[in-house]
Every structure is written in C-alpha cells, then in structure tokens.
Amino acid sequence: MITATPTSTVPLYGAPITLHLAKQVAQAAEEEAAHQGWPMVIAIVDSAGHLVLQQRLDQAQFGSIEVARQKAETAVRFRRSTKVFEGALAQGGIHLRLLGMTNLTPLDGGIPLVVDGRIVGAIGVSGMQSAQDAQVARAGAGALG
C-alpha cells in the first residue's frame, strides 16, 4: 500500500471547528467589516468543508452569499489561502488551467483556520474587493490566537 506523506509546510486536518469557535471567528471578522464600513458575507466551514456558520451583514450583496462559502470550502479543501490561487491566475500561462476546476474559487478572502497546528476549518469572506475580503478574513482567523 502506498501512502502519501504530508510535507511539513502543509498543516494536517484536525477535528472540526466547534460552533463556539466559529462564532468567535465570525464575530472578529464582523467587527473588522463594521469598523471599515464594508457590507460582507462571512462563512465558516469545518475541517470537512461543511458549513458551520454563515452571516450576511446588512446591505451585503446577495451574490456574495455563495462566494463566501466557496472561498471557505476552497481554503479547507486545498489547505491554503485562496490568495495562492488568485496569484497563480494572475501569472497566466499554465496557471489558467485552474479555471477548469469546479471545486476551486481563485479569489482572495478564504483562509484555513488552524488550532494547535491542525486545520479545523476555514473562513471565507466576500462583499468587497478581494484584498478587502482577505483583510476581514484575516481578522476572523486572528481570533484563534
């Protein structure tokens, strides 16, 4: 039997994020969005990619509901920030093949949530430009310490 050995740079999956922790992450993200005056959608998925919590701030565009969830799912599925994929697409060339993947959203604003070195879930934020979405997502992820 052949088994893959994860590299030390990629965190392993851990137990799913609890609702309590998901609420802490979402609250920190919401506070950053409110501070900036940005209407956002914030989604938190667990380590298996299942939605744990999602909220749409007042006046956040309806299209961002799905995008926020998809960013979170991408971050947890691939165990990395969605910024990596956005950057790869910007390079063009062979990276354009990413557009053919149906389970990947290559827009900044999705970040894995790590506790004790293990991925417990991910946050996805949508509503403004990608860099602003990522700023709010980082604020949420920062609530984990």
Buried (B, 14 or more C-beta within 10 A) or exposed (E): EEEEEEEEEEBEBBEBBBEEBBBBBBBBBBBBBBEEEBBBBBBBBBBEBEBBBBBBBEEBBEEBBBBBBBBBBBBBBBBBBBBBBBEBBEEEEEBEEEEEEEEBBBBBBBBBBBBEEBBBBBBBBBBBEBEBBBBBBBBBBEBBE
